[in-house]
Amino acid sequence: MHIALILSGSGVFDGAEIHETVLSLLAIEEAGHTWQAYAPDTPQLHVINHITGEEMSEQRNVLIESARITRGKIEPLHGLDVTKVDALFLPGGFGAAKNLTDWAIKGPESKIHPELKSHIQQAWKLGKPLVALCMAPVVLGKALEGIPEAKLKLSVGTQSAPSPYDIAGIHQGLESLGMASEEVNNPQVSIDRKNKVVTGPCYMMEAGITDILATARAAVKAMETLS
């Protein structure tokens, strides 16, 4: 399979989660697949100091920051031809809720990057698998909101295990968009076979780096069964 990896910057608090991205790439290549990364050529919402958690007075570009993770192997999102890839794969990080959507500010009332919305809708209509980890399921929910037959089953984690985030609230937000939610914990993934969607919690739950690799591998295996 040839996978389109959609990134949202570099760093958990203002971009793509680096562990999730790198370990997803490892899982993809371990399974014998190829990939190409894409990101919007737009400014980030803001820049966060990852030591203090405080906002910094500077501006960065989502595409340029994403390129740090992929060693420069990346193209602008507008260059993605969905017909030439076999699946879309979105690692997490709060860039999904800040740069791909503005869910971090507006929740379910947020907007999604229009090009990304178009790409996801096209992939779904063509029956190509969609994989979203951590916070990225909200991107799929926003992309397919308002399409009655696109009631995706999505998961960002579970309330039955420790999490630093409001899992119930995010699931309720997704349900308000017409989606269904499922509670899973690492290394499990949620599989929506009807819509060919795979979602997994990763760092939305209390997790170590080996947990992230296990979930990334599970997501790739599930993706293969949907192709």
N, C-alpha and C positions, 0 to 999 in steps of 0.2 A: 504494500500500500504506500501511496505517497500522501503525506499528511501536511496540511496547512496549520502551522502553529501560530496562534494569534496572541500577541503580547501587548502589554499596557504600560511599559516602562521598566524600571529596574529597582526593586526593593519593595518589601512587603507593605510598607505604610503609604507609599505613593505610586506604586507601579506593580509590575509582575513579581510574584514571590520567586526568589532566585532558586531556592532548593527545589520547589515544585517544578519550575521550568527545566532546570538541568536534569533532574531525575526523571522527568517525563521524556526528555530527549534520550536519556540512557535507556529507558524502557522501550522506547520506539525503535532505537537502533539494535538493542539486544534481540528484539523480535524480528529483525531483518527488514524493517521498513525504512523509508527515506522521508525527509521532511524539508520544508521551507518555511521560514518565519516571516511574519508580516506584522506591521503595527501602523496605527494612524500617524500621519505626519502632522501632528498638532501639538500645541503646548500642553504640558501637564496642568492639572488643576492647581497643584502647589507642590512644593518640595519640602520633605520632612527630614529633619535630623534624626537618623535612626539610633542615635545614642540617647538623646534626650526626649525624643518624641515631639519636639516642638517644630513649628513651621519656620522655614528659612526665607530670607528675603532675596530669592533668586528665582529665575524661570528656566525650565528645562523642556526639551522636546521629547515626546513619547517615543518616536521612531529612533532618535539618536540614543536615548537611554536604553531602549530595548536592545540595540545593537551591541551593547556591552556584554550581554549575556550570551549572545550567539556568535561572538567574535567577528561581528560585521556581516554575517550571513543573514541578511534580512532585506525585505523590500517594503515599500509603502503599501498600505492596505488597499489603495485603489488599484494596485497592480495584480491583485489576486483574481485569477480566473477559476471560479468554483468548478467549472466543468472539467478542469484538468487535475483535480485532486480527488482523493478518495474519502477524506474525512476532514473535519475541522476540529482542532484540539485547543482548548483554552485553559492554560494553567491559572491558578488563582493569584492572590495578592489584592490589595485594596485598589490597585489601578483599575480593576474590573468595575469597581463601584465609584471611581473618581474620574477615570479617563475614557473608559469605554462606555460607561453610563455615568449619571450623577446620583446613583442610588444612595451613596453615602450622605448626600445632602437632602434629597427629596424622597427617599424610600421608593415604594411602588409607583409614586407619581413621577418618577424620574424619566429622563429622556435617554435614548441610546444613540451612539454615533450612527448617522444615517447609512454610511457605506457598509458598516458592519451589520446593521440590521438587514440590509439588502442581501449581503453574502449569506447570512445565516438562513434567511427565508429561502433563498435559492437552493442551498444545500439540503434543507429539510424537504422541499418540494421534489428534489431529485433523489431523495431517499439515501443521502450520504450520512454516515454516522456523525454525531455531534458529541464531543467529549468536553466536559467542563468540571474543573476541580475547585475546591475551596469556595471562594465567593463568586466564582465565574458563573454558576448556574443562574444568577440573577440576570446576566446578560442574555442567556437563552430565553428566559421568561419575558424580558422586555422585547426581544426581537420578534417573538411569535405571539405576543399579546394581541387579543382581538381576533384571532383566527380560531373559530369554534372547534374545528377538527384537530387543532394543535394543542390539546390538553396534555402537556408534557408532565411526566413524573420526574421530579427533581429532588435532590437532597443536598443540604449543606452540612449535615451532621445529625446528631441525636441529642435529646434531652436526658437520656439515661446514662450519660458518662460526662466527665468534666469537660467544660468548654469555656474559653474566655469571652465568648460572644453570645448574643441573644438568638440562639437557634430557633426557638419557637417563634419569635417575632419575624425573623427572615422567612421562615416557612409560611407564616400567616400572610406576609406580603406577597409571596409567590402565589399563594392560593387566591389572593384578591385579584390577581391578573388572569385567573382562570386556569392556573396550573394545579397539579396535585403534588403533595409532598410525601417523602418517605424518609424515615429515620434510619440511618446507617452510621456505623463507626469504622474507622480504619482497622484492617485493610479492606473492608467491604466497599463495594460500589453499588449504586442504585442503577438498575438497567431497565429502561423503558423500550421494550422490543418493538412495540407498535410504531413509535416515533424515531427509533434508532438513536436513543440518547443515553449517554453514560455520565453519571455524576458521582463525585466522591468527596469526602470532607477534608482530607489532608489537615492543614493547620487551623481549620475552623474548630477542631477538637484539640485537646491537649495531646501533643504528639512529639515524637522524636524523629530524627532524620531517617532512621530505618523504617519507621511507619510510613513516611512519605514515599519512599521507594516501593514499599509493598503495595501501597494504594495505586501508585502510578503504573506498576506492572499489572495489577488487577484491571485497571482502566483500559490498558492497551489490549489485554486478552479479551475483555468484554467487547471492545471496539471491533476486534477481528471477527467475533461471532455475528456482528450486525452488518458486515460488509457484503 
